[in-house]
Amino acid sequence: MHERLIEILVCPGCRGELRWHIGSRDAGRIWDADGACADCEAVYEVREGIGAFLTPELQRTDLWEESHGALTQHLSAHPEVRAQLVDGPLEELGPADQVLRAEYLDERGDIAGAEEARRAAQEHLYTPEFNALMKECVERMVQLLPSGQGPAVDVASGRGTLLEPLVERKLPLLVATDFSTRVLRRSRQRLEHKGLAAPVSHLVVDARTWPFHDRSVPSLVSHMGLANILEGASDALAELRRVCSGVLLFSHAFCLPEDPVHAPLFRKSGHPLAFLNEGLEALRSAGWDAELIVRRRVPVRPTPSSALVPEMVVDRFPIAEAEFEGVLIRAR
């Protein structure tokens, strides 16, 4: 975690000031520290350079941890499957199993092998139209992001798809956030492997309770990440508005209201970003003035199933062939 972040960090529970005891630091980075809230006395840790700022009272569904646990358990019980998944020829695996191979290798620090497996899977997981749209959204997002001295924060960063192009943009300080410590650790390992880790801090946070001062973050970005905020997404939009002094740029795929298969499921979920019109209204209600930068309907299809670990799925949606509306939104 970069030492510069201390000046904008607060207790995510009560927003009190944090009193820091720093155990180890080097070249402007904090590797081991504790930050105690002056008001509520909660303590937040920095360990191995990753800051953890979760409050205990909010429930969370860590899909990264769940999928890792399920995969590890299955491969431990079936060593012959592990051998086929990890040691067999990559080209003989289906795309879902290539993704599982990448996940397994990531966890063991074989970053080059994981990247190779993920590249092999990508074009077969999604439709060409969807892949092209996502590529365009990332490119436009990076172009539109203002340059400046303050941090740009990646919301629900996951594997860190945005981080590499943002590092290449030469931004002085980037912050990757997610509430899964596991996926942030993997993200940092990949950046270190590629020599791109210098400007990036990793913080374990919950988007419903950000550990930042009001209006202290000039830029927020997210690539297909806001859909993964499953609990309290409306609260998260309001929190993003509280901390942001500039612009929010995010890509998203909306369900079409007339979709007979997916629309009933998304309506039942109650997610504020399920449908485009409702999503724009949710942004307005949270205090954002939003505009569509990219907007295009693209065909989507269910991601292929794993042949080796049948209970593992790459994506939960879509569950049938359909069209989704892919967008890039700029909000201020």
C-alpha angles and dihedrals in degrees: 000000000000114000090226090072092068091080093061100035121104136168106286091211102054102358091240121153118272122231109209131215106188117201101180135004136166135186094348095317129111114219102173127019147128125225115199121197112239090212110037098017094230112154126220124193139217110202126173087353096302116115118217117206106164123140115223099225099066119084117226137187108218102199091179091058093044094051092046091051093048093048094046092048093050095047092047090054093044111040090171089061091048090053092050093045098046107024103033124092110289093223091059092062123088117240095262091052090046087058091050089050089052091051092050094048092045090057091052095048098252093134096164092052092047092051091050092052093047093050091051091053100044103079092047097046098063137026117271089243092054092047091050092049093050091048090052092048092052093048093049092045092054091047093049097046109108118238118232146123099272124087124274108216123210108212118214087357097180111172090357101251090164098045100077096053090042092053088051087054086067095234109171098228132018127181121202113202133188134137092236111088089191096060093044090053089052091048092053092048091054092049091048090049090055096042092246102112100096100093097036129095121188120215128181103220142151112234090221092063112031118194093221134105118252112283092357098126116073097192136028124186135178133176111205088323105115091068088064093061092097102169121054098355092162089055089050092054089052092048091050088053091050096054099036120091095176135013139348116205119184141160121219142166115227127201116239112245091228094053103122095202107038104026095070090050094049092046089053091051091058092212108162091221097052095103129029101237092044090046093054089049091050089053091050091048089054090053100263127134102211133193132183113241097173124018126170139146113232134179116253133188137188113277113251118268125246114257093198103041104029096185093059119092128186097211130008092213143089100036093182138021110283145131122268127189110240117200145172111214128197114198130181 
